[in-house]
Amino acid sequence: MSRRFLRYALDVVLLGAAVVVFLTGLLVDRLGLSQFVLHRWAGYVLAALVVVHVATHWRFFLVPFASRRRAPTAPPEGAVVGVAPAVSEHVRSGPARRAALAAAGAGVVGAAAGWFVKTGISPDPYNGGDVGLFYHRESSLGLRSLLRSVVSWGSQPARYKRVAGGATVALAAGLPLPELSVGQALQQRRSLRDYRDRMLTAQELAWLVHAATAITSSADYRTAPSAGALYPIETYVAVSRVEGIDAGLYHVDVRAQALEPVRAGSVAGDLMIAGLGQEFLRTAPAVFVLTGLFQRTRWKYHERHYRYICWEGGHVAQNLYLAAEAAGLGACMVGAFFDGTLNDLLRIDGRHEAALGLVAVGPR
Ligand SMILES: Cc1cc2nc3c(=O)[nH]c(=O)nc-3n(C[C@H](O)[C@H](O)[C@H](O)COP(=O)(O)O)c2cc1C
């Protein structure tokens, strides 16, 4: 392989890495992510490539500062302008200066575009606001919503979901309650993304599943509140490292407090990919995934169902946070994920039932 080809390949890879760093940085920024494994790796690759690039092209960087001199002789045959030649008469500083100016110009244009994008969307729902604001307006209670309520919103579906096939895993019942007070748990709670390197115990997992889903009254009411006691949230657990429980993706059978297998084997890597490369989704010993089964609430509350279902996902997630804290564990909510990828992993259609968020849990 010629030196010329190697330098060309280096430039192409360097440019590619810069583009990846830019795009992943944009994602990190726009989605408010705390960890993004692709961005970090791309950053390391870019830094290494820049060092190699500067080392192999160092003469080129001197060109913009070289004095303007006309080349007294023609360049030797086969010489390639801009591919690290010596600072000699046949290297012209013009293109290098223009490149530096173009780079500075691109930076200014990029900053201006960023400023424009930030301020370009109207925060006013009546003046071209986004779909979220539009939904909020259209789901407000009022005369129009009363008129719409005469339309049929379908019938009430089954109250409990079961996943058929495979042996279920029973979780321990009647666990001793942790001693930490709610006040202390509220004070201490922080989103945890780095977990101690030990497995979760089956008891700890049972406690978390209980906090998220358990039925705690004879009227079938549960640990978390629910609009109309309709319980639209379904809970899944991706087990990677839990003592006595095979790695796999499970659905929680609420009434039995048992895990029903959805997929065998660890899905930790798939979860990290679905979660936009957030690494703690791969390293956490268990990750809860909360979904909404829309018709459970929609038949009664019509277009407001989506508001209620998101509230309810939040109630369950906070139960998990506080229960984890009380048991000496930590949790981290994840709202940034590729919906289609996660729904496919859960084997749900994304229309009637869709993923709302994930909660990674692990030892502090
Ligand atoms: C709806 C929602 C979505 C979130 N999504 C993410 C996420 O995708 N990645 C992440 O690392 N943290 C996520 N978080 C956690 C927040 O970053 C965290 O709660 C916030 O920084 C405050 O920190 P604290 O929870 O430790 O008090 C999310 C939190 C909420 C409530």
The ligand as a Gaussian input file, in Angstrom:
#p B3LYP/6-31G(d) Opt

LIG

0 1
 C      -38.733000      11.252000      32.198000
 C      -37.277000      11.092000      32.535000
 C      -36.396000      10.654000      31.561000
 C      -35.047000      10.477000      31.855000
 N      -34.211000       9.982000      30.896000
 C      -32.904000       9.771000      31.191000
 C      -32.044000       9.188000      30.213000
 O      -32.451000       8.847000      29.106000
 N      -30.753000       8.968000      30.564000
 C      -30.274000       9.303000      31.799000
 O      -29.087000       9.057000      32.050000
 N      -31.066000       9.855000      32.748000
 C      -32.370000      10.089000      32.475000
 N      -33.205000      10.595000      33.445000
 C      -32.670000      10.884000      34.792000
 C      -32.392000      12.387000      34.962000
 O      -31.229000      12.712000      34.225000
 C      -32.200000      12.686000      36.438000
 O      -33.388000      12.383000      37.144000
 C      -31.858000      14.153000      36.662000
 O      -30.560000      14.422000      36.168000
 C      -31.911000      14.540000      38.125000
 O      -30.995000      13.738000      38.852000
 P      -31.459000      12.839000      40.102000
 O      -32.497000      11.869000      39.622000
 O      -30.203000      12.159000      40.553000
 O      -32.020000      13.750000      41.143000
 C      -34.554000      10.782000      33.172000
 C      -35.451000      11.226000      34.140000
 C      -36.793000      11.362000      33.847000
 C      -37.743000      11.802000      34.937000

